[in-house]
Amino acid sequence: MTVSDHKNNPFGVQWQRYDADAPYPELVKTVPHIAFEVDDLQAALDGQKVIIKPNSPIPGLTVAFIEVNGAPIELMEVDRSICEEDI
C-alpha cells in the first residue's frame, strides 16, 4: 500500500494505492472512498456493514471501514491527546 501526503494540497486529499496482493477487501482496493471523523467509532459502527474491523494504524487513531450503498466509507476516531499526526 502506498499513501500520499494529505497535507500537500489545500483539500486534504490523500491518495491510496493498493498492491494486488494487499490484504484488504477488493471494494476498498478498487473503489475510491471518503473518510469521516467520528466521536465514537464503536457507536458509529453499530448496525453498519463493517468490511474492515477497527484497527489502529498509528497511536491515537482508530479506523474502520463500512460499506454503504456499495461504496467503502472510512470512519476515524482520533484521540488528539495521543495522536501526533495532523489528521
PDB file of N, CA, C and O in Angstrom:
ATOM      1  N   MET A   1       0.848  -1.184   0.000  1.00  0.00           N
ATOM      2  CA  MET A   1       0.000   0.000   0.000  1.00  0.00           C
ATOM      3  C   MET A   1       0.885   1.235   0.000  1.00  0.00           C
ATOM      4  O   MET A   1       1.858   1.317   0.748  1.00  0.00           O
ATOM      5  N   THR A   2       0.535   2.193  -0.847  1.00  0.00           N
ATOM      6  CA  THR A   2       1.227   3.471  -0.927  1.00  0.00           C
ATOM      7  C   THR A   2       0.226   4.571  -0.606  1.00  0.00           C
ATOM      8  O   THR A   2      -0.896   4.565  -1.112  1.00  0.00           O
ATOM      9  N   VAL A   3       0.635   5.516   0.238  1.00  0.00           N
ATOM     10  CA  VAL A   3      -0.264   6.591   0.672  1.00  0.00           C
ATOM     11  C   VAL A   3       0.409   7.936   0.410  1.00  0.00           C
ATOM     12  O   VAL A   3       1.581   8.128   0.735  1.00  0.00           O
ATOM     13  N   SER A   4      -0.348   8.870  -0.183  1.00  0.00           N
ATOM     14  CA  SER A   4       0.185  10.210  -0.414  1.00  0.00           C
ATOM     15  C   SER A   4       0.003  11.076   0.833  1.00  0.00           C
ATOM     16  O   SER A   4      -0.744  10.723   1.745  1.00  0.00           O
ATOM     17  N   ASP A   5       0.688  12.197   0.855  1.00  0.00           N
ATOM     18  CA  ASP A   5       0.611  13.133   1.974  1.00  0.00           C
ATOM     19  C   ASP A   5      -0.627  14.017   1.812  1.00  0.00           C
ATOM     20  O   ASP A   5      -0.732  14.774   0.847  1.00  0.00           O
ATOM     21  N   HIS A   6      -1.557  13.917   2.755  1.00  0.00           N
ATOM     22  CA  HIS A   6      -2.784  14.708   2.665  1.00  0.00           C
ATOM     23  C   HIS A   6      -2.553  16.193   2.934  1.00  0.00           C
ATOM     24  O   HIS A   6      -3.459  17.006   2.746  1.00  0.00           O
ATOM     25  N   LYS A   7      -1.353  16.549   3.370  1.00  0.00           N
ATOM     26  CA  LYS A   7      -1.064  17.951   3.667  1.00  0.00           C
ATOM     27  C   LYS A   7      -0.474  18.690   2.462  1.00  0.00           C
ATOM     28  O   LYS A   7      -0.213  19.890   2.541  1.00  0.00           O
ATOM     29  N   ASN A   8      -0.262  17.975   1.342  1.00  0.00           N
ATOM     30  CA  ASN A   8       0.378  18.621   0.198  1.00  0.00           C
ATOM     31  C   ASN A   8      -0.616  19.266  -0.768  1.00  0.00           C
ATOM     32  O   ASN A   8      -0.251  19.640  -1.882  1.00  0.00           O
ATOM     33  N   ASN A   9      -1.873  19.393  -0.337  1.00  0.00           N
ATOM     34  CA  ASN A   9      -2.875  20.042  -1.175  1.00  0.00           C
ATOM     35  C   ASN A   9      -3.879  20.761  -0.266  1.00  0.00           C
ATOM     36  O   ASN A   9      -4.030  20.387   0.897  1.00  0.00           O
ATOM     37  N   PRO A  10      -4.554  21.767  -0.774  1.00  0.00           N
ATOM     38  CA  PRO A  10      -5.441  22.569   0.079  1.00  0.00           C
ATOM     39  C   PRO A  10      -6.724  21.858   0.514  1.00  0.00           C
ATOM     40  O   PRO A  10      -7.464  22.385   1.345  1.00  0.00           O
ATOM     41  N   PHE A  11      -6.995  20.683  -0.029  1.00  0.00           N
ATOM     42  CA  PHE A  11      -8.245  19.994   0.270  1.00  0.00           C
ATOM     43  C   PHE A  11      -8.072  18.804   1.198  1.00  0.00           C
ATOM     44  O   PHE A  11      -9.061  18.188   1.596  1.00  0.00           O
ATOM     45  N   GLY A  12      -6.841  18.466   1.551  1.00  0.00           N
ATOM     46  CA  GLY A  12      -6.585  17.341   2.442  1.00  0.00           C
ATOM     47  C   GLY A  12      -6.829  15.990   1.799  1.00  0.00           C
ATOM     48  O   GLY A  12      -7.071  15.005   2.496  1.00  0.00           O
ATOM     49  N   VAL A  13      -6.768  15.932   0.466  1.00  0.00           N
ATOM     50  CA  VAL A  13      -6.986  14.670  -0.238  1.00  0.00           C
ATOM     51  C   VAL A  13      -5.768  13.777  -0.063  1.00  0.00           C
ATOM     52  O   VAL A  13      -4.630  14.211  -0.247  1.00  0.00           O
ATOM     53  N   GLN A  14      -6.019  12.541   0.289  1.00  0.00           N
ATOM     54  CA  GLN A  14      -4.961  11.543   0.438  1.00  0.00           C
ATOM     55  C   GLN A  14      -5.254  10.410  -0.546  1.00  0.00           C
ATOM     56  O   GLN A  14      -6.329   9.812  -0.516  1.00  0.00           O
ATOM     57  N   TRP A  15      -4.301  10.129  -1.402  1.00  0.00           N
ATOM     58  CA  TRP A  15      -4.459   9.041  -2.362  1.00  0.00           C
ATOM     59  C   TRP A  15      -3.860   7.773  -1.795  1.00  0.00           C
ATOM     60  O   TRP A  15      -2.771   7.793  -1.220  1.00  0.00           O
ATOM     61  N   GLN A  16      -4.567   6.671  -1.957  1.00  0.00           N
ATOM     62  CA  GLN A  16      -4.074   5.369  -1.510  1.00  0.00           C
ATOM     63  C   GLN A  16      -4.067   4.427  -2.702  1.00  0.00           C
ATOM     64  O   GLN A  16      -5.037   4.345  -3.456  1.00  0.00           O
ATOM     65  N   ARG A  17      -2.966   3.724  -2.857  1.00  0.00           N
ATOM     66  CA  ARG A  17      -2.841   2.723  -3.913  1.00  0.00           C
ATOM     67  C   ARG A  17      -2.513   1.402  -3.241  1.00  0.00           C
ATOM     68  O   ARG A  17      -1.676   1.342  -2.341  1.00  0.00           O
ATOM     69  N   TYR A  18      -3.167   0.361  -3.677  1.00  0.00           N
ATOM     70  CA  TYR A  18      -3.002  -0.954  -3.062  1.00  0.00           C
ATOM     71  C   TYR A  18      -2.363  -1.929  -4.034  1.00  0.00           C
ATOM     72  O   TYR A  18      -2.751  -1.986  -5.201  1.00  0.00           O
ATOM     73  N   ASP A  19      -1.392  -2.692  -3.570  1.00  0.00           N
ATOM     74  CA  ASP A  19      -0.837  -3.768  -4.373  1.00  0.00           C
ATOM     75  C   ASP A  19      -1.912  -4.826  -4.569  1.00  0.00           C
ATOM     76  O   ASP A  19      -2.825  -4.951  -3.752  1.00  0.00           O
ATOM     77  N   ALA A  20      -1.805  -5.579  -5.642  1.00  0.00           N
ATOM     78  CA  ALA A  20      -2.818  -6.599  -5.955  1.00  0.00           C
ATOM     79  C   ALA A  20      -2.994  -7.603  -4.827  1.00  0.00           C
ATOM     80  O   ALA A  20      -4.099  -8.096  -4.600  1.00  0.00           O
ATOM     81  N   ASP A  21      -1.904  -7.911  -4.112  1.00  0.00           N
ATOM     82  CA  ASP A  21      -1.980  -8.915  -3.051  1.00  0.00           C
ATOM     83  C   ASP A  21      -2.175  -8.305  -1.657  1.00  0.00           C
ATOM     84  O   ASP A  21      -2.027  -8.995  -0.649  1.00  0.00           O
ATOM     85  N   ALA A  22      -2.505  -7.020  -1.605  1.00  0.00           N
ATOM     86  CA  ALA A  22      -2.735  -6.364  -0.306  1.00  0.00           C
ATOM     87  C   ALA A  22      -3.923  -7.031   0.393  1.00  0.00           C
ATOM     88  O   ALA A  22      -4.913  -7.368  -0.258  1.00  0.00           O
ATOM     89  N   PRO A  23      -3.832  -7.221   1.709  1.00  0.00           N
ATOM     90  CA  PRO A  23      -4.869  -7.965   2.437  1.00  0.00           C
ATOM     91  C   PRO A  23      -6.090  -7.122   2.820  1.00  0.00           C
ATOM     92  O   PRO A  23      -6.474  -7.063   3.988  1.00  0.00           O
ATOM     93  N   TYR A  24      -6.686  -6.478   1.830  1.00  0.00           N
ATOM     94  CA  TYR A  24      -7.863  -5.635   2.053  1.00  0.00           C
ATOM     95  C   TYR A  24      -8.987  -6.096   1.138  1.00  0.00           C
ATOM     96  O   TYR A  24      -8.726  -6.742   0.123  1.00  0.00           O
ATOM     97  N   PRO A  25     -10.222  -5.781   1.476  1.00  0.00           N
ATOM     98  CA  PRO A  25     -11.330  -6.153   0.595  1.00  0.00           C
ATOM     99  C   PRO A  25     -11.155  -5.519  -0.793  1.00  0.00           C
ATOM    100  O   PRO A  25     -10.652  -4.403  -0.925  1.00  0.00           O
ATOM    101  N   GLU A  26     -11.577  -6.249  -1.805  1.00  0.00           N
ATOM    102  CA  GLU A  26     -11.459  -5.759  -3.181  1.00  0.00           C
ATOM    103  C   GLU A  26     -12.178  -4.418  -3.343  1.00  0.00           C
ATOM    104  O   GLU A  26     -11.711  -3.557  -4.089  1.00  0.00           O
ATOM    105  N   LEU A  27     -13.288  -4.234  -2.666  1.00  0.00           N
ATOM    106  CA  LEU A  27     -14.035  -2.979  -2.732  1.00  0.00           C
ATOM    107  C   LEU A  27     -13.166  -1.799  -2.303  1.00  0.00           C
ATOM    108  O   LEU A  27     -13.195  -0.744  -2.936  1.00  0.00           O
ATOM    109  N   VAL A  28     -12.409  -1.969  -1.250  1.00  0.00           N
ATOM    110  CA  VAL A  28     -11.538  -0.901  -0.746  1.00  0.00           C
ATOM    111  C   VAL A  28     -10.385  -0.653  -1.715  1.00  0.00           C
ATOM    112  O   VAL A  28      -9.964   0.489  -1.901  1.00  0.00           O
ATOM    113  N   LYS A  29      -9.879  -1.710  -2.326  1.00  0.00           N
ATOM    114  CA  LYS A  29      -8.738  -1.576  -3.239  1.00  0.00           C
ATOM    115  C   LYS A  29      -9.120  -0.985  -4.590  1.00  0.00           C
ATOM    116  O   LYS A  29      -8.257  -0.454  -5.289  1.00  0.00           O
ATOM    117  N   THR A  30     -10.391  -1.066  -4.974  1.00  0.00           N
ATOM    118  CA  THR A  30     -10.761  -0.673  -6.330  1.00  0.00           C
ATOM    119  C   THR A  30     -11.728   0.508  -6.429  1.00  0.00           C
ATOM    120  O   THR A  30     -11.876   1.089  -7.504  1.00  0.00           O
ATOM    121  N   VAL A  31     -12.382   0.869  -5.334  1.00  0.00           N
ATOM    122  CA  VAL A  31     -13.358   1.970  -5.367  1.00  0.00           C
ATOM    123  C   VAL A  31     -12.873   3.080  -4.431  1.00  0.00           C
ATOM    124  O   VAL A  31     -12.575   2.816  -3.266  1.00  0.00           O
ATOM    125  N   PRO A  32     -12.790   4.335  -4.936  1.00  0.00           N
ATOM    126  CA  PRO A  32     -12.384   5.432  -4.057  1.00  0.00           C
ATOM    127  C   PRO A  32     -13.324   5.539  -2.853  1.00  0.00           C
ATOM    128  O   PRO A  32     -14.512   5.228  -2.936  1.00  0.00           O
ATOM    129  N   HIS A  33     -12.754   5.986  -1.736  1.00  0.00           N
ATOM    130  CA  HIS A  33     -13.574   6.135  -0.537  1.00  0.00           C
ATOM    131  C   HIS A  33     -13.381   7.513   0.072  1.00  0.00           C
ATOM    132  O   HIS A  33     -12.398   8.202  -0.201  1.00  0.00           O
ATOM    133  N   ILE A  34     -14.335   7.897   0.900  1.00  0.00           N
ATOM    134  CA  ILE A  34     -14.200   9.113   1.682  1.00  0.00           C
ATOM    135  C   ILE A  34     -14.061   8.706   3.138  1.00  0.00           C
ATOM    136  O   ILE A  34     -14.425   7.596   3.529  1.00  0.00           O
ATOM    137  N   ALA A  35     -13.530   9.621   3.931  1.00  0.00           N
ATOM    138  CA  ALA A  35     -13.330   9.341   5.353  1.00  0.00           C
ATOM    139  C   ALA A  35     -14.033  10.415   6.175  1.00  0.00           C
ATOM    140  O   ALA A  35     -14.067  11.591   5.814  1.00  0.00           O
ATOM    141  N   PHE A  36     -14.592   9.962   7.292  1.00  0.00           N
ATOM    142  CA  PHE A  36     -15.241  10.867   8.227  1.00  0.00           C
ATOM    143  C   PHE A  36     -14.646  10.661   9.608  1.00  0.00           C
ATOM    144  O   PHE A  36     -14.403   9.527  10.021  1.00  0.00           O
ATOM    145  N   GLU A  37     -14.415  11.733  10.312  1.00  0.00           N
ATOM    146  CA  GLU A  37     -14.006  11.634  11.707  1.00  0.00           C
ATOM    147  C   GLU A  37     -15.267  11.540  12.557  1.00  0.00           C
ATOM    148  O   GLU A  37     -16.206  12.316  12.382  1.00  0.00           O
ATOM    149  N   VAL A  38     -15.276  10.593  13.468  1.00  0.00           N
ATOM    150  CA  VAL A  38     -16.423  10.399  14.362  1.00  0.00           C
ATOM    151  C   VAL A  38     -15.946  10.499  15.808  1.00  0.00           C
ATOM    152  O   VAL A  38     -14.784  10.227  16.107  1.00  0.00           O
ATOM    153  N   ASP A  39     -16.845  10.887  16.692  1.00  0.00           N
ATOM    154  CA  ASP A  39     -16.503  10.998  18.111  1.00  0.00           C
ATOM    155  C   ASP A  39     -16.413   9.640  18.783  1.00  0.00           C
ATOM    156  O   ASP A  39     -15.601   9.445  19.688  1.00  0.00           O
ATOM    157  N   ASP A  40     -17.252   8.690  18.341  1.00  0.00           N
ATOM    158  CA  ASP A  40     -17.331   7.378  18.972  1.00  0.00           C
ATOM    159  C   ASP A  40     -17.420   6.323  17.871  1.00  0.00           C
ATOM    160  O   ASP A  40     -18.496   6.072  17.330  1.00  0.00           O
ATOM    161  N   LEU A  41     -16.297   5.717  17.547  1.00  0.00           N
ATOM    162  CA  LEU A  41     -16.240   4.763  16.446  1.00  0.00           C
ATOM    163  C   LEU A  41     -17.166   3.577  16.679  1.00  0.00           C
ATOM    164  O   LEU A  41     -17.886   3.166  15.769  1.00  0.00           O
ATOM    165  N   GLN A  42     -17.155   3.032  17.871  1.00  0.00           N
ATOM    166  CA  GLN A  42     -17.998   1.863  18.152  1.00  0.00           C
ATOM    167  C   GLN A  42     -19.469   2.193  17.927  1.00  0.00           C
ATOM    168  O   GLN A  42     -20.205   1.391  17.355  1.00  0.00           O
ATOM    169  N   ALA A  43     -19.896   3.361  18.372  1.00  0.00           N
ATOM    170  CA  ALA A  43     -21.292   3.770  18.173  1.00  0.00           C
ATOM    171  C   ALA A  43     -21.587   3.966  16.682  1.00  0.00           C
ATOM    172  O   ALA A  43     -22.663   3.597  16.212  1.00  0.00           O
ATOM    173  N   ALA A  44     -20.638   4.542  15.939  1.00  0.00           N
ATOM    174  CA  ALA A  44     -20.833   4.778  14.505  1.00  0.00           C
ATOM    175  C   ALA A  44     -20.930   3.469  13.721  1.00  0.00           C
ATOM    176  O   ALA A  44     -21.581   3.416  12.678  1.00  0.00           O
ATOM    177  N   LEU A  45     -20.286   2.418  14.219  1.00  0.00           N
ATOM    178  CA  LEU A  45     -20.308   1.128  13.530  1.00  0.00           C
ATOM    179  C   LEU A  45     -21.574   0.325  13.811  1.00  0.00           C
ATOM    180  O   LEU A  45     -21.880  -0.629  13.095  1.00  0.00           O
ATOM    181  N   ASP A  46     -22.301   0.707  14.840  1.00  0.00           N
ATOM    182  CA  ASP A  46     -23.490  -0.043  15.239  1.00  0.00           C
ATOM    183  C   ASP A  46     -24.497  -0.107  14.085  1.00  0.00           C
ATOM    184  O   ASP A  46     -24.942   0.921  13.574  1.00  0.00           O
ATOM    185  N   GLY A  47     -24.842  -1.323  13.692  1.00  0.00           N
ATOM    186  CA  GLY A  47     -25.818  -1.533  12.633  1.00  0.00           C
ATOM    187  C   GLY A  47     -25.274  -1.393  11.223  1.00  0.00           C
ATOM    188  O   GLY A  47     -26.029  -1.512  10.258  1.00  0.00           O
ATOM    189  N   GLN A  48     -23.971  -1.140  11.084  1.00  0.00           N
ATOM    190  CA  GLN A  48     -23.368  -0.963   9.766  1.00  0.00           C
ATOM    191  C   GLN A  48     -22.729  -2.265   9.274  1.00  0.00           C
ATOM    192  O   GLN A  48     -22.441  -3.164  10.064  1.00  0.00           O
ATOM    193  N   LYS A  49     -22.514  -2.353   7.974  1.00  0.00           N
ATOM    194  CA  LYS A  49     -21.812  -3.489   7.385  1.00  0.00           C
ATOM    195  C   LYS A  49     -20.313  -3.188   7.445  1.00  0.00           C
ATOM    196  O   LYS A  49     -19.789  -2.456   6.605  1.00  0.00           O
ATOM    197  N   VAL A  50     -19.636  -3.744   8.426  1.00  0.00           N
ATOM    198  CA  VAL A  50     -18.209  -3.488   8.627  1.00  0.00           C
ATOM    199  C   VAL A  50     -17.413  -4.374   7.669  1.00  0.00           C
ATOM    200  O   VAL A  50     -17.588  -5.592   7.650  1.00  0.00           O
ATOM    201  N   ILE A  51     -16.535  -3.750   6.872  1.00  0.00           N
ATOM    202  CA  ILE A  51     -15.719  -4.526   5.936  1.00  0.00           C
ATOM    203  C   ILE A  51     -14.246  -4.559   6.343  1.00  0.00           C
ATOM    204  O   ILE A  51     -13.505  -5.439   5.904  1.00  0.00           O
ATOM    205  N   ILE A  52     -13.819  -3.619   7.170  1.00  0.00           N
ATOM    206  CA  ILE A  52     -12.505  -3.678   7.825  1.00  0.00           C
ATOM    207  C   ILE A  52     -12.743  -3.320   9.278  1.00  0.00           C
ATOM    208  O   ILE A  52     -13.197  -2.221   9.596  1.00  0.00           O
ATOM    209  N   LYS A  53     -12.432  -4.255  10.151  1.00  0.00           N
ATOM    210  CA  LYS A  53     -12.666  -4.063  11.583  1.00  0.00           C
ATOM    211  C   LYS A  53     -11.794  -2.942  12.129  1.00  0.00           C
ATOM    212  O   LYS A  53     -10.772  -2.600  11.533  1.00  0.00           O
ATOM    213  N   PRO A  54     -12.198  -2.364  13.273  1.00  0.00           N
ATOM    214  CA  PRO A  54     -11.396  -1.299  13.877  1.00  0.00           C
ATOM    215  C   PRO A  54      -9.950  -1.730  14.099  1.00  0.00           C
ATOM    216  O   PRO A  54      -9.663  -2.831  14.569  1.00  0.00           O
ATOM    217  N   ASN A  55      -9.052  -0.814  13.740  1.00  0.00           N
ATOM    218  CA  ASN A  55      -7.619  -1.047  13.915  1.00  0.00           C
ATOM    219  C   ASN A  55      -6.942   0.298  14.100  1.00  0.00           C
ATOM    220  O   ASN A  55      -7.511   1.345  13.792  1.00  0.00           O
ATOM    221  N   SER A  56      -5.722   0.253  14.608  1.00  0.00           N
ATOM    222  CA  SER A  56      -5.010   1.485  14.924  1.00  0.00           C
ATOM    223  C   SER A  56      -3.715   1.560  14.113  1.00  0.00           C
ATOM    224  O   SER A  56      -2.704   0.977  14.507  1.00  0.00           O
ATOM    225  N   PRO A  57      -3.739   2.285  12.963  1.00  0.00           N
ATOM    226  CA  PRO A  57      -2.540   2.376  12.141  1.00  0.00           C
ATOM    227  C   PRO A  57      -1.424   3.214  12.782  1.00  0.00           C
ATOM    228  O   PRO A  57      -0.245   3.006  12.495  1.00  0.00           O
ATOM    229  N   ILE A  58      -1.801   4.152  13.642  1.00  0.00           N
ATOM    230  CA  ILE A  58      -0.822   4.948  14.398  1.00  0.00           C
ATOM    231  C   ILE A  58      -1.413   5.215  15.779  1.00  0.00           C
ATOM    232  O   ILE A  58      -2.631   5.165  15.944  1.00  0.00           O
ATOM    233  N   PRO A  59      -0.575   5.495  16.769  1.00  0.00           N
ATOM    234  CA  PRO A  59      -1.095   5.769  18.112  1.00  0.00           C
ATOM    235  C   PRO A  59      -2.090   6.935  18.111  1.00  0.00           C
ATOM    236  O   PRO A  59      -1.824   7.999  17.550  1.00  0.00           O
ATOM    237  N   GLY A  60      -3.228   6.710  18.746  1.00  0.00           N
ATOM    238  CA  GLY A  60      -4.243   7.748  18.878  1.00  0.00           C
ATOM    239  C   GLY A  60      -5.257   7.792  17.751  1.00  0.00           C
ATOM    240  O   GLY A  60      -6.187   8.597  17.788  1.00  0.00           O
ATOM    241  N   LEU A  61      -5.092   6.933  16.743  1.00  0.00           N
ATOM    242  CA  LEU A  61      -6.024   6.902  15.619  1.00  0.00           C
ATOM    243  C   LEU A  61      -6.574   5.487  15.482  1.00  0.00           C
ATOM    244  O   LEU A  61      -5.817   4.524  15.360  1.00  0.00           O
ATOM    245  N   THR A  62      -7.892   5.373  15.503  1.00  0.00           N
ATOM    246  CA  THR A  62      -8.548   4.098  15.271  1.00  0.00           C
ATOM    247  C   THR A  62      -9.458   4.267  14.060  1.00  0.00           C
ATOM    248  O   THR A  62     -10.246   5.210  13.988  1.00  0.00           O
ATOM    249  N   VAL A  63      -9.340   3.345  13.114  1.00  0.00           N
ATOM    250  CA  VAL A  63     -10.114   3.429  11.882  1.00  0.00           C
ATOM    251  C   VAL A  63     -10.854   2.122  11.635  1.00  0.00           C
ATOM    252  O   VAL A  63     -10.472   1.065  12.137  1.00  0.00           O
ATOM    253  N   ALA A  64     -11.905   2.219  10.863  1.00  0.00           N
ATOM    254  CA  ALA A  64     -12.652   1.049  10.397  1.00  0.00           C
ATOM    255  C   ALA A  64     -13.302   1.452   9.078  1.00  0.00           C
ATOM    256  O   ALA A  64     -13.493   2.637   8.805  1.00  0.00           O
ATOM    257  N   PHE A  65     -13.637   0.455   8.266  1.00  0.00           N
ATOM    258  CA  PHE A  65     -14.333   0.707   7.009  1.00  0.00           C
ATOM    259  C   PHE A  65     -15.692   0.028   7.045  1.00  0.00           C
ATOM    260  O   PHE A  65     -15.843  -1.085   7.550  1.00  0.00           O
ATOM    261  N   ILE A  66     -16.670   0.724   6.499  1.00  0.00           N
ATOM    262  CA  ILE A  66     -18.001   0.160   6.331  1.00  0.00           C
ATOM    263  C   ILE A  66     -18.356   0.242   4.848  1.00  0.00           C
ATOM    264  O   ILE A  66     -17.726   0.973   4.082  1.00  0.00           O
ATOM    265  N   GLU A  67     -19.372  -0.518   4.462  1.00  0.00           N
ATOM    266  CA  GLU A  67     -19.892  -0.430   3.100  1.00  0.00           C
ATOM    267  C   GLU A  67     -21.277   0.195   3.166  1.00  0.00           C
ATOM    268  O   GLU A  67     -22.146  -0.265   3.906  1.00  0.00           O
ATOM    269  N   VAL A  68     -21.471   1.251   2.381  1.00  0.00           N
ATOM    270  CA  VAL A  68     -22.754   1.943   2.328  1.00  0.00           C
ATOM    271  C   VAL A  68     -23.155   2.079   0.857  1.00  0.00           C
ATOM    272  O   VAL A  68     -22.465   2.735   0.077  1.00  0.00           O
ATOM    273  N   ASN A  69     -24.258   1.462   0.491  1.00  0.00           N
ATOM    274  CA  ASN A  69     -24.750   1.520  -0.890  1.00  0.00           C
ATOM    275  C   ASN A  69     -23.675   1.137  -1.908  1.00  0.00           C
ATOM    276  O   ASN A  69     -23.577   1.746  -2.973  1.00  0.00           O
ATOM    277  N   GLY A  70     -22.876   0.131  -1.576  1.00  0.00           N
ATOM    278  CA  GLY A  70     -21.865  -0.372  -2.497  1.00  0.00           C
ATOM    279  C   GLY A  70     -20.561   0.393  -2.506  1.00  0.00           C
ATOM    280  O   GLY A  70     -19.687   0.099  -3.322  1.00  0.00           O
ATOM    281  N   ALA A  71     -20.399   1.368  -1.622  1.00  0.00           N
ATOM    282  CA  ALA A  71     -19.171   2.163  -1.577  1.00  0.00           C
ATOM    283  C   ALA A  71     -18.492   2.010  -0.221  1.00  0.00           C
ATOM    284  O   ALA A  71     -19.166   1.892   0.803  1.00  0.00           O
ATOM    285  N   PRO A  72     -17.148   2.010  -0.208  1.00  0.00           N
ATOM    286  CA  PRO A  72     -16.442   1.954   1.067  1.00  0.00           C
ATOM    287  C   PRO A  72     -16.399   3.333   1.715  1.00  0.00           C
ATOM    288  O   PRO A  72     -16.201   4.345   1.043  1.00  0.00           O
ATOM    289  N   ILE A  73     -16.587   3.356   3.030  1.00  0.00           N
ATOM    290  CA  ILE A  73     -16.511   4.586   3.819  1.00  0.00           C
ATOM    291  C   ILE A  73     -15.565   4.307   4.985  1.00  0.00           C
ATOM    292  O   ILE A  73     -15.710   3.306   5.688  1.00  0.00           O
ATOM    293  N   GLU A  74     -14.606   5.194   5.181  1.00  0.00           N
ATOM    294  CA  GLU A  74     -13.675   5.061   6.302  1.00  0.00           C
ATOM    295  C   GLU A  74     -14.164   5.938   7.446  1.00  0.00           C
ATOM    296  O   GLU A  74     -14.474   7.113   7.255  1.00  0.00           O
ATOM    297  N   LEU A  75     -14.230   5.355   8.630  1.00  0.00           N
ATOM    298  CA  LEU A  75     -14.579   6.105   9.835  1.00  0.00           C
ATOM    299  C   LEU A  75     -13.347   6.157  10.727  1.00  0.00           C
ATOM    300  O   LEU A  75     -12.673   5.147  10.931  1.00  0.00           O
ATOM    301  N   MET A  76     -13.058   7.339  11.257  1.00  0.00           N
ATOM    302  CA  MET A  76     -11.856   7.545  12.055  1.00  0.00           C
ATOM    303  C   MET A  76     -12.207   8.174  13.395  1.00  0.00           C
ATOM    304  O   MET A  76     -12.953   9.151  13.456  1.00  0.00           O
ATOM    305  N   GLU A  77     -11.667   7.611  14.462  1.00  0.00           N
ATOM    306  CA  GLU A  77     -11.769   8.219  15.788  1.00  0.00           C
ATOM    307  C   GLU A  77     -10.360   8.638  16.183  1.00  0.00           C
ATOM    308  O   GLU A  77      -9.438   7.823  16.190  1.00  0.00           O
ATOM    309  N   VAL A  78     -10.203   9.912  16.509  1.00  0.00           N
ATOM    310  CA  VAL A  78      -8.885  10.459  16.816  1.00  0.00           C
ATOM    311  C   VAL A  78      -8.823  10.875  18.282  1.00  0.00           C
ATOM    312  O   VAL A  78      -9.655  11.650  18.753  1.00  0.00           O
ATOM    313  N   ASP A  79      -7.843  10.358  18.987  1.00  0.00           N
ATOM    314  CA  ASP A  79      -7.562  10.805  20.353  1.00  0.00           C
ATOM    315  C   ASP A  79      -6.403  11.778  20.245  1.00  0.00           C
ATOM    316  O   ASP A  79      -5.242  11.371  20.185  1.00  0.00           O
ATOM    317  N   ARG A  80      -6.717  13.054  20.221  1.00  0.00           N
ATOM    318  CA  ARG A  80      -5.701  14.080  19.995  1.00  0.00           C
ATOM    319  C   ARG A  80      -4.723  14.227  21.159  1.00  0.00           C
ATOM    320  O   ARG A  80      -3.697  14.891  21.012  1.00  0.00           O
ATOM    321  N   SER A  81      -5.012  13.633  22.291  1.00  0.00           N
ATOM    322  CA  SER A  81      -4.063  13.664  23.406  1.00  0.00           C
ATOM    323  C   SER A  81      -2.921  12.667  23.152  1.00  0.00           C
ATOM    324  O   SER A  81      -1.872  12.739  23.792  1.00  0.00           O
ATOM    325  N   ILE A  82      -3.135  11.751  22.225  1.00  0.00           N
ATOM    326  CA  ILE A  82      -2.121  10.738  21.903  1.00  0.00           C
ATOM    327  C   ILE A  82      -1.585  10.910  20.489  1.00  0.00           C
ATOM    328  O   ILE A  82      -0.380  10.807  20.258  1.00  0.00           O
ATOM    329  N   CYS A  83      -2.487  11.174  19.540  1.00  0.00           N
ATOM    330  CA  CYS A  83      -2.132  11.218  18.125  1.00  0.00           C
ATOM    331  C   CYS A  83      -1.240  12.425  17.844  1.00  0.00           C
ATOM    332  O   CYS A  83      -1.624  13.565  18.108  1.00  0.00           O
ATOM    333  N   GLU A  84      -0.054  12.167  17.311  1.00  0.00           N
ATOM    334  CA  GLU A  84       0.878  13.233  16.995  1.00  0.00           C
ATOM    335  C   GLU A  84       0.729  13.726  15.573  1.00  0.00           C
ATOM    336  O   GLU A  84       1.269  14.775  15.223  1.00  0.00           O
ATOM    337  N   GLU A  85      -0.001  12.982  14.740  1.00  0.00           N
ATOM    338  CA  GLU A  85      -0.224  13.363  13.358  1.00  0.00           C
ATOM    339  C   GLU A  85      -1.292  14.448  13.268  1.00  0.00           C
ATOM    340  O   GLU A  85      -2.184  14.509  14.115  1.00  0.00           O
ATOM    341  N   ASP A  86      -1.212  15.290  12.268  1.00  0.00           N
ATOM    342  CA  ASP A  86      -2.241  16.288  11.999  1.00  0.00           C
ATOM    343  C   ASP A  86      -3.264  15.641  11.085  1.00  0.00           C
ATOM    344  O   ASP A  86      -3.150  15.717   9.861  1.00  0.00           O
ATOM    345  N   ILE A  87      -4.261  15.004  11.677  1.00  0.00           N
ATOM    346  CA  ILE A  87      -5.271  14.264  10.911  1.00  0.00           C
ATOM    347  C   ILE A  87      -6.354  15.217  10.439  1.00  0.00           C
ATOM    348  O   ILE A  87      -7.301  14.795   9.775  1.00  0.00           O
TER     349      ILE A  87
END
